[in-house]
Amino acid sequence: MITRLTGLLNRVLEEELRLQAGPIEYQILVPEIVRRAVQTKMGAEITLHTIQYLEGNPQRRKIFPRLVGFLEEPEIDFFELFCTVDGIGVRTALRAMVRPIRDVADIIQRQDAKQLATLPGIGGSTAERVIAKLRKKVTKFALMPAREECSLAADVASSVLDETFAALVSVGHSEIDARRKLERVMGMKKKFNSVEDMLFAVYEMENS
């Protein structure tokens, strides 16, 4: 499986780009957030994190391998999570990713079906399904720093972040308040190995 590609950016099309790696030019499907980020880098060397899937009709023996590319590994994680929702395939998920994943995750966590339904390919009923399935699974992505802030972000596992968020809500904090507290802690250049470590940091910051 090809998980990472580095090469020269030859072409940027509406839903894909062409990357020259050695003598081979690769066709890579990309979401809008990636296309916008690389469209000014024609001829430059870029690196994409990739996943593969098969597209076509197996009954007619017409199956084609496809590459999907992202600039950051968390974008792959979010994309694959998004694809677990019934009715959302690879192409639909790619069309929907027109906003940074932390923005989409925040919309899901706030259960804003109306705003979620504005994403391309996501109607009202699909938005409801997305929220029902992913609302408790996107905390990590909703709290992601912007790319330029990544070096200052805390090192914390997704499960620890999700459980800490749930713990704050369970003791009476609103979801908005819990998210704000975690955003402050995520701004610390620190590693958190457990929910207890992270909760201690949350309340220590409040009392400082």
Secondary structure in CASP SS format (residue, H / E / C, confidence):
PFRMAT SS
TARGET T0000
AUTHOR 0000-0000-0000
METHOD secondary structure of the structure
MODEL  1
M C 1.00
I C 1.00
T C 1.00
R E 1.00
L E 1.00
T E 1.00
G E 1.00
L E 1.00
L E 1.00
N E 1.00
R E 1.00
V E 1.00
L C 1.00
E C 1.00
E C 1.00
E E 1.00
L E 1.00
R E 1.00
L E 1.00
Q E 1.00
A E 1.00
G C 1.00
P C 1.00
I E 1.00
E E 1.00
Y E 1.00
Q E 1.00
I E 1.00
L E 1.00
V C 1.00
P C 1.00
E H 1.00
I H 1.00
V H 1.00
R H 1.00
R H 1.00
A H 1.00
V H 1.00
Q C 1.00
T C 1.00
K C 1.00
M C 1.00
G C 1.00
A C 1.00
E E 1.00
I E 1.00
T E 1.00
L E 1.00
H E 1.00
T E 1.00
I E 1.00
Q E 1.00
Y E 1.00
L E 1.00
E E 1.00
G E 1.00
N E 1.00
P H 1.00
Q H 1.00
R H 1.00
R C 1.00
K E 1.00
I E 1.00
F E 1.00
P E 1.00
R E 1.00
L E 1.00
V E 1.00
G E 1.00
F E 1.00
L C 1.00
E C 1.00
E H 1.00
P H 1.00
E H 1.00
I H 1.00
D H 1.00
F H 1.00
F H 1.00
E H 1.00
L H 1.00
F H 1.00
C C 1.00
T C 1.00
V C 1.00
D C 1.00
G C 1.00
I C 1.00
G C 1.00
V H 1.00
R H 1.00
T H 1.00
A H 1.00
L H 1.00
R H 1.00
A H 1.00
M C 1.00
V C 1.00
R C 1.00
P C 1.00
I H 1.00
R H 1.00
D H 1.00
V H 1.00
A H 1.00
D H 1.00
I H 1.00
I H 1.00
Q H 1.00
R C 1.00
Q C 1.00
D C 1.00
A H 1.00
K H 1.00
Q H 1.00
L H 1.00
A C 1.00
T C 1.00
L C 1.00
P C 1.00
G C 1.00
I C 1.00
G C 1.00
G H 1.00
S H 1.00
T H 1.00
A H 1.00
E H 1.00
R H 1.00
V H 1.00
I H 1.00
A H 1.00
K H 1.00
L H 1.00
R C 1.00
K C 1.00
K C 1.00
V C 1.00
T H 1.00
K H 1.00
F H 1.00
A H 1.00
L C 1.00
M C 1.00
P C 1.00
A C 1.00
R H 1.00
E H 1.00
E H 1.00
C H 1.00
S H 1.00
L H 1.00
A C 1.00
A C 1.00
D E 1.00
V E 1.00
A C 1.00
S H 1.00
S H 1.00
V H 1.00
L H 1.00
D H 1.00
E H 1.00
T H 1.00
F H 1.00
A H 1.00
A H 1.00
L H 1.00
V H 1.00
S H 1.00
V C 1.00
G C 1.00
H C 1.00
S C 1.00
E H 1.00
I H 1.00
D H 1.00
A H 1.00
R H 1.00
R H 1.00
K H 1.00
L H 1.00
E H 1.00
R H 1.00
V H 1.00
M H 1.00
G C 1.00
M C 1.00
K C 1.00
K C 1.00
K E 1.00
F E 1.00
N C 1.00
S C 1.00
V H 1.00
E H 1.00
D H 1.00
M H 1.00
L H 1.00
F H 1.00
A H 1.00
V H 1.00
Y H 1.00
E H 1.00
M H 1.00
E H 1.00
N H 1.00
S C 1.00
END
